[in-house]
Amino acid sequence: MSVTDARPPVQSNRSIDTIRAEFPILGRKTYLNSCSLGALSRRSEACLAEFTEQWHEMGASAWYGHWLRRIEELRVKVAAFLGATPRELALLPSTSTALSVIAESVRADGRNRVVCTELDFPTLAYQWAVRPEIELVVLPSPDGVRIDPEQFAEAVDERTLFLATSHVFFTTGYEQDLAALADIARAAGALSLIDGYQGAGQVELSLPETRVDFYTSGPLKWLCGGPGLAYLYVRDDLVELLKPRITSWFATERQFDFDLEGFEYRGDARRFEMGTPAIPTVHTALGGQEIIDEIGIEAIVARNRALSTRLVERVRAAGFQLRLADTKHRTSIVMIHHVDPPGAVAHLAEHGVVVDDRPGFVRASPHFYNTEEEVDRFVEVLGAYRPGDDR
Ligand SMILES: Cc1ncc(COP(=O)(O)O)c(C=O)c1O
């Protein structure tokens, strides 16, 4: 049996080598940084080439012949992947924009508190920090890894407008229990707003089952679709109740009437959209999403768990300390304490291993297309680095 045969398949009818052949970077680098940027596939590249060819061939008529349709195809695919309906999904340029649109859509009704956590990605807190009328409550982590649902339950009350937090924390990999958080928010009459950039694509997810009100994500990381787009899910019942105070011509019912006095919010989540989406990214995102859908999230989760478990074991055996969630809440973001994270990351890069660093840590994030050999190589090169070596 060859080494290749010995590797577990990601999906029974598709070998890991077939999958890897889709992602050229894997033939050039040991790429373990999908929580920052998912790998670019040949499939995405082909979709992008189709887009540029249509641009050459048709110019502006490609909008009507092709590109508007591709936007809707992406919406349908992503909605299905999230367990949602297309009418609940808006396409926006970034998570930050999606969060801002929601902040500008909800009336305070006497509530002026937003509860987030110190482990959230900063752009989530910034949305409220710049609004003087909002009191921002930042929950501290008891261990630097997690926040307990009880902390939210204590902090979220009749003054709270949003419980706003992450699905998976970007520097601990801890997956929060969204259903518990949504219920806590609802019981207090508050709304749940989840930054799922590090969630969708690396954990199983059906948004209606979580009962969250809002969820943002995007193709950039675990969905292998590149930068330039974000997905905003708004729970069905809320869509038509909300009237964003920042808007665009994509948000109006009769977009192509060009009637300055005829603005009327669309009856679906497109009412939250902020103008023309990044069409190149619509194409690369379609390619990535196709692959993710073909492999299936269950297989991806299983594969990522196997790889990250191995990474954790090997890194520990090499003498490193980890900042790690318990196994129930653990995902494929692995944080390794290091005295010189930027130096270690530079050393790894010189040896063809791509990971990144966050203050105090080297961060590695294997995805379904990685192999056990790559994990081992990362640990070996990391272990060989002595601070000062590469300076
Ligand atoms: C959890 C999380 N939220 C948000 C972002 C970025 O948001 P934006 O699309 O506004 O750049 C990142 C990383 O890029 C992230 O990890």
The ligand as a MOL file (V3000), in Angstrom:
LIG
                    3D

  0  0  0     0  0            999 V3000
M  V30 BEGIN CTAB
M  V30 COUNTS 16 16 0 0 0
M  V30 BEGIN ATOM
M  V30 1 C -14.2310 36.4640 12.8030 0
M  V30 2 C -13.8900 37.4890 11.7600 0
M  V30 3 N -14.7510 38.4880 11.5150 0
M  V30 4 C -14.5000 39.4270 10.5880 0
M  V30 5 C -13.3120 39.3840 9.8470 0
M  V30 6 C -13.0530 40.4350 8.8030 0
M  V30 7 O -14.1650 41.1700 8.4330 0
M  V30 8 P -14.2230 42.0570 7.1120 0
M  V30 9 O -14.9030 41.2480 6.0550 0
M  V30 10 O -15.0260 43.2510 7.4800 0
M  V30 11 O -12.8260 42.4240 6.7170 0
M  V30 12 C -12.3830 38.3500 10.0960 0
M  V30 13 C -11.1010 38.2050 9.3880 0
M  V30 14 O -10.7650 38.6560 8.3910 0
M  V30 15 C -12.6970 37.3890 11.0640 0
M  V30 16 O -11.8410 36.3910 11.3440 0
M  V30 END ATOM
M  V30 BEGIN BOND
M  V30 1 1 1 2
M  V30 2 1 2 3
M  V30 3 2 2 15
M  V30 4 2 3 4
M  V30 5 1 4 5
M  V30 6 1 5 6
M  V30 7 2 5 12
M  V30 8 1 6 7
M  V30 9 1 7 8
M  V30 10 2 8 9
M  V30 11 1 8 10
M  V30 12 1 8 11
M  V30 13 1 12 13
M  V30 14 1 12 15
M  V30 15 2 13 14
M  V30 16 1 15 16
M  V30 END BOND
M  V30 END CTAB
M  END
